[in-house]
């Protein structure tokens, strides 16, 4: 009788392990950050010749940005990553955007747009903390 119970438990444990191994794992995608304030990127191979970078905000599938802004020429850190402050406040609420960058060498000499960033949202900011008096 003990052997029968042991075999049953062993079979049950193997079925549970097989279920866990063979069940697909649900992977949750990256959430869209609301109102991003910073952009990070690897500098252009022509960074030394660049005068600035331009950020463009794009709607899904669009080839032209709805808005652009200069982000200057950030200095790469020790990991060769540039970081710049951005302002998405002029963008329309409730629309998914992506950002792309261009390297500006001089007037009329610029790169094509980079690949798109992860999507982000423009959402209304909360008011300041109320003070009861």
Secondary structure by P-SEA (a helix, b strand, c coil): caaaaaaaaaaaaaaaaaaaaabbbbbbcccccccccbbbbccccccccccbbbbbbbccccccccccccccbbbbccccbbbbbbbcccccccbbbbbbbbbbccccccccccccccbbbbbbbbccccccc
